[in-house]
Amino acid sequence: MRYSQMLLPTTKETPSEAEVISHQLLLRGGFIRKLTSGIYTYLPLGLAAIQKVAQIVREEMNRSGAQELLMPMVQPADLWQETGRWQKYGSELLRFTDRHERESCLGPTHEEVITDLARRELQSYRQLPKNLYQIQTKFRDEIRPRFGLMRGREFIMKDAYSFDVSDETAGESYQKMYDAYHRIFQRCGLDFRAVEADTGTIGGSFSHEFMVLAQTGEDTLVICEQCSYAANVEKAKVALEEQKEASREEVRDVVKVETPGMKKVERVAEFLQVESADLIKTMIYIADGEPVAALVRGDRDVQPVKLKNLLGATEVELGDDATVYDMTKLPVGYLGPVGLPLKTVADQEVMHMANAVCGANEKQYHLTGVQPGRDFTPTLSGDLRQITSDDSCPLCGGVLRLTEGIEVGHIFKLGTAYSTAMSATFQDSEGQEKPFVMGCYGIGVSRVVAAAIEQNHDDNGIVFPLPVSPFQVIILNLGINNEKISSAAEKLYEDLQNRGIEVLYDDRDERPGSKFKDADLIGIPYRITVGKTYEKEGKVEIRQRKGGETESVEFDFAGAMIDEKVRGELTSYVGN
């Protein structure tokens, strides 16, 4: 492709709306343009990069035995009502009514649609297993769309759905996708980890997120330095360390003590001359509209997703002071579990505390000598708190590292939740009707491009991994009005095209400095410069964008050398 013919509007200035580097560089490099909040037009360069990712995804999905189809983006409400998600999914589901007063939504995901297809078309165990996928535009009405392609309202996604006869074979389908995802992200040239994750609004019993490691990631990951354990912080298991419970002689009676104006853990601990770890912190959350008290040690924090899952709730939100007081009529800052007239959920650590300090549910007072199980009994208890780097690995006891990541893929074991709700069954080998055992598997195709940039850039612009770069090579003609230089550049352009190399030929009548800056900005892996050195010595310059390695090459050998470099590098990304 000739640069002069492309719609490739690069800019020097960083747009004020762009907070993260991928958003900045995608706008500056002429990859995308904003239409409205969270919705973007993919310009030719941006679409080319997305298509590169999509092709890798398609090849590996087909290799795994999955079959591609394409489902409608508009989905009728009655399917979502069968599973209960019409009410549960929340405000991200864009609902609308057509001219016939029929309710529908724009698809954020397609579990209901594919399950409806399966119950119509798959009747026998002999037709199973099946794995069906699509690469399609999705819409989620994000309340705060931000970061460009990282969290938009409209985006391109690969979603796949497997149907099996049993949990055992569903596990095999899940493993195939787990392996395929590793190959996909390796081929995309990404540094990533597969981590245990919460299933969220999709549901199911088990899931893994595939996270690209990057400082600008919205998710926090927990990675063990000694073993293979990795999890999203929302899912990371806290290993309960052995604690010395108080002996019978050490157990004290509850005493109410005055703590005037002391609402914070640190102030109470200092006043009573105890450690923060000796306090029970009582936090009030609103779970599906009802107040719930969550108990953690004073030096710990509640992990809301763990709380939601322990409660089996749909939505959980920390109550503000006014809401808490309106709902409980209890003094905020002096709450405690003893005599608290609310549903109470305690972290597992709390149940091993002895002679603890907590709020007295009376303004200006706390209680000391509190014993869980004697003085209060929570409704539920379990792993409720946020893990930290001071905790030990739940598998091997090793050192944990917390780092940031960008979710680019998520796979789920769905079980029979959708098939049971929608009466999607097949006839097994004994003639019995059984619900499909399902899995679902998503990749944010457009997000992969943004994640690749977050992980691969420098002060001058994007440094694309070769497999997802919109072009493999850019030729710079630095003598557009020089017949000898232009003739050589044209010849090299034709040679590379004949070799099957994806090449962008910068044939613009621009200053060399502008061409160099644009080439660096858009991040094409290999640059060939045809200029005065060719005119004088018959040589061209080949420069690698990553690392900046540069070599001067005889013109006649340039095409073959680039061909060898590109094919060799592509091979290095291909896994087993």
Protein Blocks (a to p, Z undefined) as FASTA:
>chain_A
ZZklpccdddfbdcfklmbfklmmmmmnopaccfbghiacddfklmmmmmmmmmmmmmmm
mmnopacddddfbdcfklmmmnopmmmnommlccdddfkopacdddfbfklmmmmmmmmm
mmbfklpccddddddddddddfbgghhjmlcfbdcddddddddfbfklmmmmmmmmmmmm
mmmmmmnopacddddddekjnopjbdcddddddfkbcbdcdddfkbmcdcdfkloccddd
ddddddfklpccddddddehiabfklmmmmnopafklpccdddddeehiacdddddfkbc
cdfklmmmmnopabdcdddfklmmmmnopaehiacfehpacdcdddfklmmgghiacdeh
ighiacehiaehjloccfbdcdfbdcdfkbccfklopacdddddddfbdcddebjmlmmm
nopacddfkopacddddddddddfklmmmmmmmmnccfkbccddfklgfbfbdcddfblk
bmklmmmmmmmmmmmmmnopacdddfbdcdfklmmmmmmmnopabacdddfklmmnopac
dddfehoiacdddfklmmmmmmmmmmmmmmmmpcZZ
